[in-house]
């Protein structure tokens, strides 16, 4: 399975809307759907907007990080507005957990996480309307 950033790179490289849709179809996975849902569903709001200053990207060969976003996504609730456990964290503890989270994954995957938090995955043509068309049942 490709990393999410590789799929996003392919979507960005596709020249037409239909070509972008074909990339999504070809790379369909639970992780891709989860990323789109977390990034574009209005019910998912985040307590994080910026990369912490203390974050140091891991200097690793792609594919060789300690873990992958696909396995770590289950921890994103810690940064979600309205989630009781996230709201109970102090800002300092939340930042500490975010730094640990981002440093455990590849830097390009960390960029995807920040895209989720900012509701913009940074791919031209990939927005709410595109995801709604590709997956009509995941967005309102």
C-alpha positions in Angstrom: 0.0 0.0 0.0 1.2 3.5 -0.9 1.7 6.2 1.7 -1.1 8.8 1.7 1.3 11.5 0.5 2.2 9.4 -2.5 -1.5 9.1 -3.4 -1.9 12.9 -2.9 1.1 13.5 -5.2 -0.6 11.4 -7.9 -3.8 13.3 -7.5 -2.0 16.5 -7.8 -0.1 15.3 -10.9 -3.3 14.2 -12.7 -4.2 16.9 -15.2 -8.0 16.5 -15.3 -10.8 16.1 -12.8 -11.5 12.6 -14.3 -7.9 11.6 -14.0 -7.9 12.7 -10.4 -11.0 10.5 -9.7 -9.2 7.6 -11.4 -6.3 8.0 -9.0 -8.6 7.9 -6.1 -10.4 4.8 -7.4 -7.0 3.1 -8.1 -5.7 3.8 -4.6 -8.9 3.3 -2.6 -8.2 2.3 1.0 -9.7 2.8 4.4 -6.8 5.2 5.3 -7.5 7.4 2.2 -11.2 7.6 3.1 -10.4 8.3 6.7 -8.0 11.1 5.7 -10.6 12.7 3.4 -13.3 12.4 6.1 -11.1 13.9 8.8 -10.0 16.7 6.5 -13.3 17.7 5.0 -16.2 16.6 7.2 -17.5 19.7 9.0 -18.1 17.6 12.2 -14.3 17.1 12.6 -12.8 20.3 14.0 -9.3 20.5 15.4 -7.6 22.1 18.4 -4.3 22.3 16.4 -3.6 24.8 13.6 0.2 25.1 13.5 3.2 22.8 13.7 4.8 23.2 17.2 8.1 25.1 17.1 9.8 22.2 19.0 8.9 19.7 16.2 11.9 18.2 14.5 11.1 16.2 11.4 12.6 12.7 11.4 15.5 12.3 9.1 14.6 8.9 7.7 14.4 7.1 4.4 10.8 7.0 3.1 9.2 3.8 4.3 11.6 3.3 7.2 10.0 5.4 9.9 9.0 3.9 13.2 5.3 3.8 12.2 2.9 5.0 9.5 0.0 7.4 9.5 -2.3 4.5 8.7 -1.6 2.9 12.1 -1.4 6.2 14.1 -4.6 7.8 12.8 -6.5 6.3 15.7 -4.8 8.7 18.0 -6.0 11.9 16.2 -8.9 12.1 18.7 -6.4 13.6 21.1 -6.5 16.8 19.0 -10.2 16.9 18.1 -12.4 19.8 19.4 -15.1 18.5 21.6 -13.6 15.1 22.4 -13.5 14.8 26.2 -10.0 13.4 26.4 -8.7 16.1 24.0 -10.4 18.9 25.9 -9.0 17.6 29.2 -5.4 18.0 28.0 -3.5 21.1 28.9 -2.1 23.0 25.9 1.4 22.0 26.9 0.5 18.3 27.1 -1.4 18.5 23.8 1.7 20.0 22.1 3.9 17.3 23.6 1.7 14.6 22.3 1.5 16.2 18.9 5.3 16.4 18.7 5.6 12.7 19.6 2.9 11.9 17.0 4.5 13.9 14.2 8.0 12.7 15.0 6.9 9.1 14.9 5.8 9.3 11.2 7.6 10.5 8.1 7.8 14.2 7.5 5.5 14.0 4.4 2.9 12.2 6.5 3.2 14.9 9.2 2.4 17.4 6.4 -0.8 15.3 5.7 -1.7 15.5 9.4 -1.3 19.2 9.4 -3.4 19.4 6.3 -6.1 17.4 8.1 -6.0 19.9 11.0 -6.2 22.9 8.6 -8.9 21.3 6.4 -6.7 21.6 3.4 -4.5 18.8 2.1 -2.7 21.2 -0.2 -3.6 19.5 -3.5 -5.2 21.8 -6.1 -8.6 20.5 -7.1 -8.9 18.3 -3.9 -11.5 19.9 -1.8 -14.9 19.3 -0.2 -16.7 19.2 -3.5 -14.3 16.7 -5.0 -14.4 14.4 -2.0 -18.2 14.7 -1.9 -18.4 13.6 -5.5 -15.9 10.8 -5.0 -17.6 9.6 -1.8 -21.1 10.9 -1.6 -21.8 9.0 1.7 -19.0 10.3 3.8 -19.7 14.0 3.7 -23.0 15.8 4.4 
